[in-house]
Amino acid sequence: MSRAARERRAELASFLRARREHITLEDVGLPGGGRRRTPGLRREEVAQLAGVGVTWYTWLEQSRDINVSAPVLDAIARALRLDQRERAHLFTLSATVDLEAEARRCSALAPGYQLFLDQLDPFPAVALSWRYDILAFNTAYRFLHGDLEEIPPEERNFLWLFFTHPDYVDFVEDRDGGARLAVARLRTHVASHLGDPLGQELVSRLLAASPFFAEIWSQHDVARNDPGYKVFPSSVGRLRMLPHRLLHAEGDGWTMVYTPANEQTALQLPRLLSREPQAASA
């Protein structure tokens, strides 16, 4: 075990002991055990509540080099009544991916985020998770290529559309360069989320469905040169755009905002908004 790993395990052991000492038998619904020399729960009581072996939990608090899985950490977090920040700290110290937190973070954007995207019209804007799930978008992005609202929500993953959907294979003019950049970024993100089954499932689906994706994935690129602009053969003509990448917490993702790179594109962008069906007058 490396020095950094030993230090992390020692901090984990101290954290567990501190949390254990702040929990009473009454907090967890266990019968009182009379006077105690030390506050809080005993190790065997935490092990009982979490459904793990007493010896294993003792080793965990002794900084032993033992295997720790996400389900077991989840059980310990519940036994110790950890809040979300404490739970995140527990998983960080254990160097383990919290799948429950990942799913929760990817499920929705913060309240008001859609309003933020809408205010960016006529500049196309889309919020993505690290897996390129399309979490939200504004009107300009909706009509950048076809009508994104016509795609079922469960299929709204940018990579899935780009590599498999006939209406999105020519989403950008430089398809080869755009594909290689996106896949290189995906591989980098996958390395940071190795325990995420949804990411693994996405890669497996793409490998099975797209020989083009499989070819690029097999090259193991993790960095590609970004030309700094994108050309979209859009529904309102050829658009030359400058991409701006804004990070957000939801799904370890980012928001892409595209601004015009020339005057012609600036004049064309408002036409994307005119494609939205108008509500019928009363």
Residue pairs with C-beta under 8 A, 6 or more apart in sequence:
1 9
1 65
5 65
5 95
6 63
8 93
8 95
9 63
9 64
9 65
9 93
10 63
11 93
12 60
12 63
12 90
12 93
12 94
13 60
13 61
13 62
13 63
15 89
15 90
15 93
16 46
16 60
16 61
16 76
16 80
16 90
17 61
19 80
19 82
19 86
20 40
20 41
20 43
20 46
20 80
21 38
21 39
21 40
21 41
22 39
22 40
23 40
23 41
23 80
23 81
24 40
24 41
25 31
25 32
25 33
25 41
25 45
26 32
27 81
28 41
28 45
28 49
28 79
28 81
30 41
30 45
30 49
41 49
43 54
43 57
43 58
43 61
44 54
46 57
46 76
46 79
46 80
47 53
47 54
47 56
47 57
47 58
48 54
49 78
49 79
50 57
50 72
50 75
50 76
50 78
50 79
51 75
52 72
52 75
52 76
56 66
57 76
59 66
60 66
60 68
68 94
68 96
69 96
70 91
70 96
70 97
70 98
70 99
70 195
73 90
73 91
73 94
73 96
73 98
74 98
74 100
76 90
77 86
77 87
77 90
80 86
82 90
84 101
87 98
87 101
88 98
88 101
91 97
91 98
91 101
96 195
97 193
97 194
97 195
97 196
99 195
99 196
99 197
102 193
102 196
102 198
102 251
103 198
105 249
105 250
105 251
105 252
106 129
106 131
106 133
106 135
106 198
106 250
106 251
106 253
108 135
108 250
109 127
109 135
109 136
109 248
109 250
110 248
110 249
110 250
113 127
113 136
113 248
113 250
114 136
117 125
117 126
117 127
117 136
117 137
117 138
117 255
118 138
118 139
120 138
120 140
120 257
121 138
121 139
121 140
121 273
122 139
122 140
122 269
122 270
122 272
122 273
123 140
123 257
123 258
123 259
123 260
123 269
124 137
124 138
124 140
124 141
124 144
124 241
124 257
124 258
124 269
124 272
125 137
125 138
125 140
125 141
125 255
125 256
125 257
125 258
126 134
126 136
126 137
126 138
126 141
126 158
126 255
126 256
127 134
127 135
127 136
127 137
127 248
127 250
127 253
127 254
127 255
128 134
128 135
128 158
128 251
128 253
128 254
128 255
128 256
129 135
129 250
129 251
129 252
129 253
130 189
130 192
130 193
130 199
130 251
130 252
130 253
131 157
131 159
131 186
131 189
131 196
131 198
131 199
131 202
131 251
132 157
132 158
132 159
132 160
132 182
132 186
133 156
133 157
133 158
133 251
133 253
134 148
134 156
134 157
134 158
135 250
135 251
135 253
137 148
139 272
139 273
139 276
140 269
140 272
140 273
141 148
141 258
142 148
142 149
142 276
143 234
143 235
143 236
143 272
143 273
143 275
143 276
144 232
144 234
144 235
144 239
144 272
145 167
145 168
145 171
145 232
145 234
145 235
146 167
146 168
146 235
147 275
148 156
151 161
151 165
155 161
155 165
157 202
158 182
159 182
159 183
159 186
159 202
159 206
159 213
160 202
160 205
160 206
161 167
161 168
161 171
162 168
162 169
162 171
162 178
162 179
162 182
163 169
163 179
163 206
163 209
163 210
163 212
163 213
164 206
164 209
164 210
169 175
170 233
171 178
171 232
172 178
172 230
172 231
172 232
172 233
173 230
173 231
173 232
173 233
173 238
174 227
174 231
177 224
177 227
178 230
179 212
179 213
179 216
180 216
180 221
180 224
181 224
181 225
181 226
183 213
183 216
183 217
183 221
184 221
184 222
184 223
184 224
185 224
186 203
187 217
187 220
187 221
187 222
188 222
188 223
189 199
189 252
190 199
190 200
190 203
191 222
192 252
193 199
193 252
203 217
206 213
206 214
206 217
207 213
207 214
207 217
228 242
228 243
229 240
229 241
229 242
229 243
229 261
230 240
230 241
230 242
230 243
230 258
231 238
231 239
231 240
231 241
232 238
232 239
232 241
232 258
234 268
234 272
235 272
235 275
236 268
236 269
236 271
236 272
236 275
237 268
239 258
239 260
239 265
239 268
239 269
240 260
240 261
240 262
240 264
240 265
241 258
241 259
241 260
241 261
241 265
242 258
242 259
242 260
242 261
243 256
243 257
243 258
244 256
244 257
244 258
244 259
245 254
245 255
245 256
246 254
246 255
246 256
246 257
247 253
247 254
248 254
248 255
260 266
260 269
